[in-house]
């Protein structure tokens, strides 16, 4: 008596195709794969994308970054840094270092644009014109608008962008996330950030610029 094949193997035993043909990806419609794009087509698509290093720096002068994207990124930076510090002073110091790195690049970019667009570029060496440049040009380049006020050696921002979407716990009420902004300004100067809230502007921040004694003496001579 001939033994019947097991039902689970009957489909394979009764088929005229070999097991290699049945298991081959190209031998069955169940294993059919979409055809891969050709190398030439892939290279053509890659070439069409603009390279960020090939962009003209003057043409990107008016480009803007999404405020929500910046808020999300800055929030993640603060949370990441907070888990790796020992206190408020350490957290502000690290935010200041990050801002300093940004400020150095902003200063380099603004200097390059000024020298490339002007036949006789001018470098400000007096304190007040340099402060006005930070208040207007640097603030507009980084935050899209000038700061709100200048008082002596202080720059005041009533609604600082880094503070706009940050919720500071009560036990860290002395924290100023605008230390990041102070670091940006610290590239051309030495500054600290201080919370100076008012009833109308609860996030009001003062950027205090600390001047060396030699700078004050030079200002008196140039007067």
C-alpha positions in Angstrom: 0.0 0.0 0.0 1.4 3.3 -1.1 1.8 5.9 1.7 0.0 9.2 1.1 2.1 12.3 1.6 1.3 14.5 4.5 -1.3 17.3 3.7 1.2 20.0 4.7 3.7 18.7 2.0 1.1 17.7 -0.6 1.4 21.0 -2.5 5.2 20.6 -2.8 5.1 16.9 -3.7 2.5 17.3 -6.4 4.1 20.3 -8.1 6.2 19.8 -11.1 8.6 22.6 -10.0 11.7 21.9 -8.0 12.0 23.2 -4.4 14.7 25.6 -5.6 12.2 27.1 -8.1 9.5 27.4 -5.5 11.7 29.2 -3.0 13.4 31.5 -5.5 12.3 35.1 -5.2 12.0 35.4 -9.0 10.3 32.1 -9.5 7.0 33.0 -7.8 4.7 36.0 -7.8 4.5 35.7 -4.0 8.1 36.8 -3.8 8.1 39.4 -6.5 10.1 42.5 -5.6 9.9 46.0 -7.2 12.7 46.8 -9.6 15.4 48.9 -8.1 16.1 52.3 -9.7 19.1 52.5 -11.9 22.3 54.1 -10.7 22.0 56.9 -13.3 18.5 57.8 -12.1 19.7 57.9 -8.5 22.6 60.1 -9.3 20.4 62.4 -11.3 18.1 62.9 -8.4 21.0 63.6 -6.0 22.5 66.2 -8.3 19.2 68.1 -8.4 19.3 68.8 -4.6 21.1 72.0 -3.7 24.2 71.5 -1.5 24.2 73.7 1.6 27.9 74.4 1.1 27.3 75.7 -2.4 24.7 78.3 -1.4 25.5 82.0 -1.7 25.8 83.4 1.9 24.3 86.7 0.7 21.2 85.0 -0.7 20.4 83.3 2.6 20.5 86.6 4.5 16.7 86.9 4.6 16.0 83.2 5.2 14.2 82.4 8.5 14.0 79.3 10.7 10.7 78.1 12.1 10.1 79.4 15.6 8.5 76.2 16.6 11.5 74.2 15.4 13.9 76.5 17.4 11.7 76.2 20.5 11.7 72.4 20.3 15.4 72.2 19.7 16.3 74.7 22.5 13.9 72.9 24.9 15.7 69.6 24.2 19.1 71.3 24.7 18.0 72.7 28.1 16.6 69.3 29.3 19.6 67.4 28.0 22.0 69.8 29.8 20.0 69.9 33.0 20.5 66.2 33.5 24.3 66.6 33.4 24.9 69.6 35.7 25.2 70.0 39.4 23.3 73.3 39.8 21.9 76.4 38.3 25.2 78.1 37.9 26.6 75.1 36.0 23.6 74.9 33.8 23.8 78.7 32.9 27.5 78.3 32.2 26.9 75.4 29.7 24.2 77.4 28.0 26.5 80.3 27.8 29.2 78.2 26.2 26.7 76.9 23.6 25.7 80.5 22.8 29.3 81.6 22.6 29.9 79.1 19.8 26.8 80.4 17.9 27.9 84.0 18.5 31.4 83.4 17.0 29.8 82.0 13.8 27.3 84.9 13.6 30.0 87.4 14.1 32.2 85.7 11.4 29.2 85.6 9.0 28.2 89.2 9.5 31.8 90.4 9.1 32.1 88.5 5.8 28.9 90.0 4.5 29.9 93.5 5.5 33.2 93.2 3.8 31.8 91.6 0.6 29.0 94.1 0.2 30.8 97.3 1.0 33.8 98.8 -0.7 35.0 100.4 2.5 33.9 98.2 5.4 34.0 99.9 8.8 34.8 98.2 12.1 33.3 99.8 15.2 35.8 100.4 17.9 33.8 102.8 20.1 31.6 101.2 22.7 28.3 102.9 22.0 28.3 102.2 18.2 29.4 98.6 18.9 26.6 98.3 21.4 24.1 99.7 18.9 25.3 97.2 16.4 24.7 94.3 18.8 21.3 95.7 19.8 20.2 96.0 16.1 22.2 94.0 13.7 23.1 91.0 15.8 19.7 90.7 17.4 18.0 90.9 13.9 20.4 88.3 12.5 19.7 85.8 15.3 16.1 86.6 16.4 14.6 88.4 13.4 14.1 91.7 15.3 16.2 94.2 17.2 16.3 94.3 21.0 13.8 96.5 22.9 16.1 99.0 24.6 19.6 100.0 25.6 20.5 101.4 29.0 24.1 102.4 29.6 25.9 99.0 29.2 22.8 96.9 29.2 20.6 95.5 26.4 17.0 94.8 27.3 14.8 92.2 25.6 11.2 92.2 26.9 10.2 89.0 25.2 13.4 86.9 24.6 12.8 84.0 22.2 14.8 81.4 24.2 12.5 82.1 27.3 9.3 82.1 25.4 8.5 78.4 25.6 10.5 77.5 28.7 8.7 76.7 32.0 11.1 77.1 34.9 10.3 75.2 38.1 9.9 77.1 41.3 13.0 75.6 42.9 15.0 76.9 39.9 13.4 80.4 39.8 16.9 82.0 39.6 17.7 80.2 36.3 18.0 82.4 33.2 17.9 80.5 30.0 18.9 83.7 28.3 22.5 82.8 29.3 22.4 81.3 25.8 21.8 84.8 24.4 24.5 86.2 26.7 26.9 83.7 25.2 26.0 84.9 21.7 26.8 88.5 22.7 29.9 87.4 24.6 31.6 86.6 21.3 32.3 90.3 20.8 32.0 91.3 24.5 31.8 89.8 28.0 28.3 89.7 29.3 25.8 88.0 31.7 22.1 87.5 31.6 19.7 88.5 34.4 16.0 88.1 34.9 14.3 91.5 35.3 10.6 90.7 35.1 7.8 93.3 35.1 4.1 92.9 35.4 3.7 93.6 31.7 6.8 91.5 30.6 7.3 88.5 33.0 10.1 87.1 30.8 12.0 90.4 30.5 15.7 89.8 30.5 18.7 92.2 30.8 21.9 91.4 29.1 24.6 93.1 31.2 27.9 93.9 29.4 30.9 94.0 31.5 33.6 96.3 30.3 37.3 95.9 31.0 39.1 98.9 32.7 41.2 99.4 29.5 38.0 99.8 27.5 36.7 102.6 29.8 40.1 104.3 29.7 40.1 104.2 25.9 36.6 105.6 25.7 37.7 108.6 27.9 40.7 109.2 25.6 38.6 109.1 22.3 36.0 111.5 23.6 
